[in-house]
Amino acid sequence: MKTKRFFLPESEIPAAWYNIVADMKNKPLPMLHPGTKQALHPEDLYPIFAQELCHQELNQTDRFIEIPEEVRELYKNYRSTPLVRAYGLEKALDTPAHIYFKNESVSPVGSHKLNSALAQAYYCKKEGITNITTETGAGQWGAALSYAAKAFGLELAVYMVKVSYEQKPYRRSIMQTFGALVIPSPSMSTKAGRKILTDHPNYQGSLGTAISEAIELAMQTPNCKYTLGSVLNHVMLHQTVIGLEAEKQMAMAGEYPDVVVACFGGGSNFSGISFPFLRHKLSGEKNTRFVAAEPASCPKLTRGVFGYDFGDEAGYTPLLPMFTLGHNFSPAHIHAGGLRYHGAGTIVSQLFKDNLMEAVGIKQLDSFRAGILFSQTEGIIPAPESCHAIAATIQEALKAKEEGTRKTILFNLSGHGLIDMTAFDAYLSGDLYNYELSDEVIKENVRQLELK
Ligand SMILES: *Cc1c(COP(=O)(O)O)cnc(C)c1O
């Protein structure tokens, strides 16, 4: 019998995260203080984040950073996640390619987001913080952080993008079940929310706006910090547990990936699966390709510009050097809510600029078509976000077939879609569309960037 799934024993769960910045020849440009426009120091971030996370954010020297014992204990609830050979999908595509996926959907909350949520909640608790805030798009990060907050005895308030609050009521219920307070964003509870609602009363919300609201609440509440589920360097760091495991599991399978694929929102699951493999490309040992699959309707890598921009709508965050569509970009209401973000993390942006990775834009209908083929061949209904990675994987596998090459493809299944069935319903009943985005709209948005 052929082996289908590869697991690591508990003792093999990584003891340290991988900090790729230490190995990068061209380091990411510095983040800038939004007031002074000077390069950011860890202390500048103390008002917003737990201090240890501020240091991780700007750490450019330590290649490996120890995973605290308490976090590793909780990782054991679901790690290692399986590495799976997608024999069913390979057969349906009649491809000579070998397709593997890392199944992060088996986490208790159904996505990779828990890898960083547990770490962030741990550091907050350790530093004596009692309350945390965050935003959530599709609800995956909010769900992960709700569980993590409860695990470490923290109170959590979540600003949930209004369109998702309405489209995904069960994610809200999950957060509430874990004990979090959930507020649809934009809301009247913050200055940032009130301003947007006054200007655009029917605004359905965006991640950028929800971030502004969550930061504002954290800054105005004593003993309260903000947490973010993607984009920032420390989140990418925590997610490398995915790729570090996958590296060992691919070795168990006797293979090494020629292509690594992941869907792309702010870049955390992409970074998580990619960076440990990318380190062998940076050192010149391997020549793996890395493909980020983003929605064609929110194309920061494939059609955005590189420049300094804010991470949020209101401009509370530091200025980040990144590929962006402009922090005021309002993405189409695609069902992959977790990919509706205007920018790419600074590490990934630098790697992309240096041609160490690639990006493809996936149309909404193509993503669901791919997700349905995957469901029917592998028995797992993927998150609408993950469907983008599957669509890009299928493209690679079909290319291999055309060229008659036997390549090994590894993709990250970032989450399952069992709480996203309204999205599949809409697709199956023909109610979903592809969104076209004109060059003029993109140009107009980035025209307003702070610096170029
Ligand atoms: C949040 C999310 C994403 C996108 O975020 P990244 O930071 O780019 O990984 C992708 N898939 C799932 C299931 C998510 O919850």
The ligand as a MOL file (V3000), in Angstrom:
LIG
                    3D

  0  0  0     0  0            999 V3000
M  V30 BEGIN CTAB
M  V30 COUNTS 15 15 0 0 0
M  V30 BEGIN ATOM
M  V30 1 C -6.5570 34.1850 6.7960 0
M  V30 2 C -6.5260 33.0780 5.8670 0
M  V30 3 C -5.7700 33.1330 4.6930 0
M  V30 4 C -5.0220 34.3490 4.2370 0
M  V30 5 O -4.1110 34.9010 5.0910 0
M  V30 6 P -2.5510 34.7600 4.9300 0
M  V30 7 O -2.0090 35.5880 6.0200 0
M  V30 8 O -2.1890 35.2860 3.5720 0
M  V30 9 O -2.2360 33.3430 5.0820 0
M  V30 10 C -5.7380 32.0180 3.8990 0
M  V30 11 N -6.4320 30.9050 4.1970 0
M  V30 12 C -7.1740 30.8200 5.3180 0
M  V30 13 C -7.9310 29.5740 5.5830 0
M  V30 14 C -7.2480 31.8960 6.1820 0
M  V30 15 O -7.9740 31.7940 7.2920 0
M  V30 END ATOM
M  V30 BEGIN BOND
M  V30 1 1 1 2
M  V30 2 1 2 3
M  V30 3 2 2 14
M  V30 4 1 3 4
M  V30 5 2 3 10
M  V30 6 1 4 5
M  V30 7 1 5 6
M  V30 8 2 6 7
M  V30 9 1 6 8
M  V30 10 1 6 9
M  V30 11 1 10 11
M  V30 12 2 11 12
M  V30 13 1 12 13
M  V30 14 1 12 14
M  V30 15 1 14 15
M  V30 END BOND
M  V30 END CTAB
M  END
